[in-house]
Amino acid sequence: MSISKPEQKPLLPNPFQLSDTEIIEKVYASHTYDDEVFDSEPLFNVVSSVIKLSSRVVGAILKIDEQNGFAGNVIATSTFKPEFSKLKLMSCHMITTPWGLENAHQTTLRILQQLRTFSWDAKVLVALAGFALEYGNFWNLYQASDPLGNSLKVLNQVQHRQLPVVDLNLTVKLVLEAVEKISRWGTLSADESYDTEDVPALSDALEQIPLVVYWVVSSLVACNSNLQGVSNYPLLEFRAKLSLALDEFARLLVICEQQKDHVEDYRRRKRNFNKPKDIVDFLKLLISKNGSQNAQIYDGNARRTVNVEVFKDKYVLLFISGLDRIEDEIRLLNSIYEGLVEDPNDRSGFKKEEFKILWIPMESGWGDARREVFNTLKSYIKWYVVECFEPLPGTRLIEEELKFQGKPILPVVKPQGVLLNDDALDIIFEWGIDAFPFRKSDAYLLAQKWKWFWDEVKKTNLHGIQVKGDRYVFIYGGSEKWSREFSVAVDKIKRHETIKRADAIIEHYHLGKDDPKIVPRFWIGVEGKRQKKHSEKLDCEIQEIVKSLLCLKQDTQGWAILSKGSNVKILGHAQPMYQTVADFEKWKDRVLVKEGFDIAFQEYYETKRHLPAPQPCEFNTLDVLATITCPNASCGRVMEVTSVNYKCCHGGNVADHAFTSPTTQT
């Protein structure tokens, strides 16, 4: 016959031997939903009053000035009735805890189980209130001097308890601090005007709260047991655990407050951003804190610091970028700056002198190395630069409202503080200063001037060549020998190290190389454009281009066109165009100094335009082009202009062609 051994109860764990993760899991297991309706503020006022007034009594005993001791606010007993049975139950759990760290752990989990439907801040507040019943009662009796108080003092053995007063007082104050911080977190998390997307640290703090809650309740259990004089828990060790958990929670709570302030600041800035007073107010919303100018503005031309008011009543080209790979943009904007300064007169109702350029550098970490990069870039700049070596207060506005996502952008802002163009960078890359005042409509009109040309070119099959704003395209034709030599010279430039360093993309297309039949079709299309009419101004510009192209056609050697995207920069004859590409080694360094390959090319090309050119090209038109009054005073009748003779001087630009006087008939 076998004798079964009595079943042994599992040993309770020592909380000081549990990891933080194990404690958090146990606390989470006792938490369900926060569905218990609980008005915490009145209870917190009462409990904090009890604790702080009690600490005043302790201070008197220890003869120290307790900062937490105060007279206390009058509690309106008629408006607040705490649930006494719940508080007494918490107190009884604590009082009846046998000695032993394992028993303190078991009581802590039992109390949390009783409070499973309460929110985290309510859990600790109710537990503290249960403790305050005994704690406040003890110190109230301690200082009592009336007959009833003296009798109760004897009955409660107040004078005979050997209490670790200092340890007890320090632990209770730390618990109150923890409850205050958890209550603050509860207030923030309950605010429906914020969520975890706005204040992500709320979620981080929530992960830490179960650990803080555990050590708050566990410390209260130990304190209450010691208060009754039946145990001698090491309160210093409890404080150490609670302090460690609370420090991390407090750090996260500070971040919560900072993120909340950032949200409020962003919302204020966004409201004002949609209705700014003017351009100065607009810029302050991006770069200044609380309406004051914290970021400095550096004038790259005068080499000094200026006030943001320098932009008052101005249009601002707002260059927003990081610090890396923006040398091309800086060179480009330097050329725009020079164009604005050199020709400040009115154009299309705008004055160039009213346009300013401002760089706002966006950098997440301003270490010494990044500052050095910034200072190097700044030394090349002729316009204005924001100097702020910390995240800008308007960073979120720049990212969400101006759509900055890391790639450089160039919004153009009116003096009223509203956008004229949300991003003019592509326009300026393609058209340069010709795109002034940099509206999208300006780019459209410029593109219309050349649209017909590119329509004709694309009919010839460009073999995958993309005509984009960041690409340089040579289109050329002529004799087989010249075309071959020109093609070899351009290929050599494409592979050159300087072009790679400049990050330039060069394409070239030999018109008619694969199919000679497309050459006459192309020129027929160009000639046909002479018969089509557009708006008066646009038509005049198109007709000038047509004349220039037809003159190129008569060059027996060849011709070449250089464009930047859709913007045709040079219409050139064979000899000067070939000599320019062949001499690349002589002007290659200018590519990295000037605002682009096209600018450096054009500079050198101008030095070669004197090279021998074919005979001047002439052609006539018999169309009725206009009517004029006969200059003969005795006649005075209207005459039709039906014949015009054109004669060019073989320059490389559209405006280089001269015209003979028109022949007329009456």
Order of alpha helices (4+ residues) and beta strands (2+ residues): alpha-alpha-alpha-alpha-alpha-alpha-alpha-alpha-alpha-alpha-beta-beta-beta-alpha-beta-beta-beta-alpha-beta-alpha-beta-beta-alpha-alpha-beta-alpha-alpha-beta-alpha-alpha-beta-beta-alpha-alpha-alpha-alpha-beta-beta-beta-beta-beta
